[in-house]
Amino acid sequence: MAEIIIPFKDRFKSRILDGTKNLTWRTRRYGEDGDTFWAFGVQFRILKEWEAPMSAVPENYLREGFDSKKDAIQFMRKLRPKRGYAPQLMGWHHWFGRVE
């Protein structure tokens, strides 16, 4: 187990802290099961990570911290202005929980 860094946008702060956002999709693997990270002054642990296409983000929009599938897709387009939303692009889902 290691301590890692996973950056998050401020828009997700309240949802991460209240536990409604507990999943994040990234283009690369940030850590492994058991690794810990800090977000907004609170420590979290990666519970599981797995490969998934970008299309999994809108399918899991609530756990990803979005209001709707449309919100998730719009965010991914803004985050990646050159390539936009690419449903088939493979990346990594990181499921996490607060360290008590």
ZATI-916882 format. One record per atom (N, C-alpha, C): x, y, z. Coordinates in steps of 0.1 Angstrom, whole numbers, padded with zeros to 4 digits, always signed. Layout:
XYZ;...
***
This chain:
+0008-0012+0000;+0000+0000+0000;+0009+0012+0000;+0004+0022-0007;+0011+0035-0008;+0002+0047-0007;+0008+0058-0004;+0000+0070-0004;+0002+0077-0018;-0009+0080-0024;-0008+0085-0038;-0016+0098-0039;-0015+0104-0050;-0022+0117-0053;-0032+0115-0064;-0045+0118-0061;-0055+0118-0072;-0061+0132-0071;-0059+0141-0081;-0065+0154-0081;-0080+0154-0084;-0087+0163-0078;-0102+0164-0080;-0105+0179-0082;-0115+0182-0091;-0120+0195-0093;-0128+0199-0081;-0128+0213-0078;-0135+0218-0066;-0150+0215-0067;-0156+0213-0079;-0170+0211-0081;-0174+0198-0074;-0165+0189-0071;-0168+0176-0065;-0166+0176-0050;-0161+0187-0044;-0158+0187-0030;-0169+0182-0021;-0181+0188-0022;-0192+0184-0013;-0196+0169-0015;-0196+0165-0027;-0200+0151-0030;-0190+0141-0026;-0177+0144-0026;-0167+0135-0021;-0168+0135-0006;-0169+0146+0000;-0170+0147+0015;-0182+0140+0021;-0193+0141+0014;-0205+0134+0019;-0207+0120+0015;-0197+0115+0006;-0197+0101+0002;-0206+0098-0010;-0212+0107-0016;-0220+0104-0027;-0212+0102-0040;-0200+0109-0040;-0190+0106-0051;-0180+0096-0045;-0180+0084-0050;-0170+0074-0045;-0164+0066-0056;-0165+0072-0068;-0159+0066-0080;-0153+0077-0089;-0142+0074-0095;-0136+0083-0104;-0129+0075-0116;-0132+0080-0128;-0126+0074-0140;-0115+0082-0144;-0103+0076-0147;-0091+0083-0152;-0085+0076-0164;-0078+0083-0172;-0072+0077-0184;-0060+0068-0180;-0055+0069-0168;-0045+0060-0163;-0048+0055-0149;-0042+0045-0145;-0043+0039-0132;-0035+0047-0122;-0042+0052-0112;-0035+0061-0102;-0030+0053-0090;-0036+0041-0087;-0032+0034-0076;-0038+0020-0076;-0036+0013-0065;-0040-0001-0064;-0049-0002-0051;-0056-0014-0050;-0064-0016-0038;-0056-0014-0026;-0062-0006-0017;-0055-0003-0004;-0047+0010-0004;-0044+0015-0015;-0036+0028-0015;-0045+0039-0009;-0039+0049-0003;-0046+0060+0003;-0043+0073-0004;-0052+0083-0003;-0049+0096-0009;-0058+0106+0000;-0054+0118-0001;-0061+0129+0006;-0069+0137-0004;-0081+0141-0001;-0089+0150-0009;-0097+0159+0000;-0095+0172-0002;-0102+0182+0006;-0100+0180+0021;-0088+0176+0025;-0084+0175+0039;-0089+0162+0046;-0094+0152+0038;-0099+0140+0043;-0091+0128+0036;-0088+0118+0044;-0081+0107+0038;-0091+0096+0033;-0087+0091+0021;-0095+0081+0014;-0087+0069+0010;-0093+0058+0008;-0086+0045+0004;-0093+0040-0008;-0084+0036-0018;-0089+0029-0030;-0094+0015-0025;-0106+0012-0028;-0112-0001-0025;-0110-0011-0036;-0111-0006-0048;-0110-0014-0060;-0108-0005-0072;-0100-0010-0082;-0098-0004-0094;-0099-0014-0106;-0105-0009-0117;-0106-0018-0128;-0107-0010-0141;-0103-0017-0152;-0104-0010-0165;-0118-0009-0170;-0121+0003-0176;-0135+0005-0181;-0134+0016-0192;-0143+0015-0201;-0144+0026-0212;-0149+0039-0206;-0147+0050-0213;-0152+0063-0208;-0167+0063-0208;-0174+0054-0216;-0188+0054-0215;-0193+0049-0202;-0185+0044-0193;-0189+0040-0180;-0192+0052-0171;-0186+0063-0174;-0187+0075-0166;-0202+0079-0166;-0209+0082-0177;-0223+0086-0176;-0232+0075-0171;-0228+0062-0173;-0236+0051-0168;-0235+0051-0153;-0225+0056-0147;-0223+0056-0132;-0223+0071-0127;-0231+0079-0133;-0230+0093-0131;-0232+0097-0116;-0241+0091-0109;-0243+0094-0095;-0231+0092-0087;-0225+0080-0088;-0213+0076-0081;-0201+0084-0085;-0201+0089-0097;-0191+0098-0103;-0192+0113-0098;-0204+0116-0092;-0206+0129-0087;-0213+0139-0096;-0220+0133-0106;-0227+0142-0116;-0242+0142-0113;-0249+0152-0119;-0263+0153-0117;-0271+0144-0127;-0265+0141-0138;-0272+0133-0149;-0261+0128-0158;-0266+0119-0167;-0257+0114-0178;-0252+0125-0187;-0261+0134-0190;-0257+0146-0198;-0247+0154-0191;-0248+0157-0178;-0238+0164-0171;-0224+0158-0172;-0224+0145-0170;-0211+0137-0171;-0205+0139-0184;-0213+0137-0195;-0207+0138-0209;-0202+0152-0211;-0210+0162-0207;-0205+0176-0209;-0193+0179-0202;-0191+0174-0189;-0179+0176-0182;-0167+0170-0189;-0169+0157-0194;-0158+0151-0201;-0154+0158-0213;-0163+0164-0220;-0160+0172-0232;-0152+0185-0228;-0156+0191-0217;-0148+0203-0213;-0135+0199-0208;-0134+0188-0201;-0121+0184-0195;-0111+0180-0206;-0116+0176-0217;-0108+0171-0228;-0111+0179-0241;-0108+0192-0242;-0113+0200-0253;-0109+0196-0267;-0097+0189-0268;-0092+0185-0281;-0099+0172-0286;-0100+0163-0276;-0105+0149-0280;-0120+0147-0276;-0125+0155-0266;-0139+0154-0262;-0142+0141-0256;-0155+0138-0256;-0160+0126-0251;-0158+0115-0260;-0150+0105-0256;-0147+0094-0265;-0151+0081-0258;-0164+0076-0260;-0170+0065-0253;-0161+0052-0252;-0154+0049-0263;-0146+0037-0264;-0133+0038-0257;-0128+0050-0254;-0115+0052-0248;-0114+0044-0235;-0104+0035-0234;-0103+0028-0221;-0095+0036-0211;-0099+0034-0199;-0092+0040-0188;-0094+0032-0175;-0093+0038-0164;-0094+0031-0151;-0105+0037-0142;-0113+0029-0136;-0122+0033-0126;-0115+0031-0112;-0117+0040-0103;-0111+0039-0090;-0123+0041-0080;-0126+0031-0073;-0137+0031-0063;-0130+0034-0049;-0135+0044-0042;-0128+0048-0030;-0138+0050-0019;-0133+0050-0006;-0141+0053+0005;-0132+0060+0016;-0139+0067+0025;-0132+0075+0035;-0125+0065+0045;-0113+0069+0049;-0106+0062+0060;-0111+0066+0073;-0116+0057+0081;-0122+0061+0094;-0112+0059+0105;
***
